[in-house]
């Protein structure tokens, strides 16, 4: 018999945040992948690293998909902050 906590962890949807300066990429990633089928849900998007950091702190995503080259704070600077 499986423990309820382990079962809940397996069934929990993983939260994803998409950070990219290109609207078409942000929206495309949101709709081209059947996130729910893989156990993920998009909890937010951000158009640059500064907003991405704010949303990471607020939304506490499990996964962040970030563009490397963005104006302002880029993806690498964001993950090193």
N, C-alpha and C positions, 0 to 999 in steps of 0.2 A: 504494500500500500504506500502511495506517495504521500510525503508530508505536504500539508496545505501551503506552507510558505514557499516550498520549492515549486509546487504546481503554479502558484500565483506568479512567481518570478518568470516562469516559462511562458505564461499566457500574457504577461504584461507587454504592451506595445512599447517599442523603443522610440524615444523622441528624437526627431531630426530637425536641425536648423540648417538652412541653405543660405550661404553668404556669397554674393556675386554682384558686381556692379552692372551687369547686363540683365535687364528685365527679361529678355527672351530666354536666357539661360535659367534664371531663377524660376520662372513660370513653367518652362519646358521640363525641368527636372521634377517639378511638383506633379505634372500631369502625365508625363511619358512613362513613368514607372508606377506599377501597381504596388505602392508602398505597403498597404494593408495586407496584401497577400504574403509579404515577406516579414510581417510582424513589426512594421514601422509606421509612424505617423508624423507628418510634417507639422511641427508646432510653430514654425515661424520662418520668415526670410528677412534678410538684411542686405542693403545695397553697398555697404562698405564695412571695413574692419571695426571702426568706432562703434557703429550701431550693432554690429555683430557681437562685440564684447558686452555691450549693454544687455543684449538679448540672451547671451549665454548666462550671464549672472541672474537674469530674471527667470528664464525658462528652464534652466538646468537640463539642456539636451544631453542625450546619450551619445549622439553622433553629430558632428558639424562637418558639412561639406562646404569648403571655402575655396574661392578663387585665389591664386597666388598673386596675380597682378591686378590691383585695384587702386584707384586714386585715394589719397589720404593714407590711412593705415592699411597696408596690404595683408594678405592672408598669413604670411609668415610672421609679420609683426604682431598680428592679432593672437596667434597661438603662443607666441613667446611672452605676451603681456601677463 
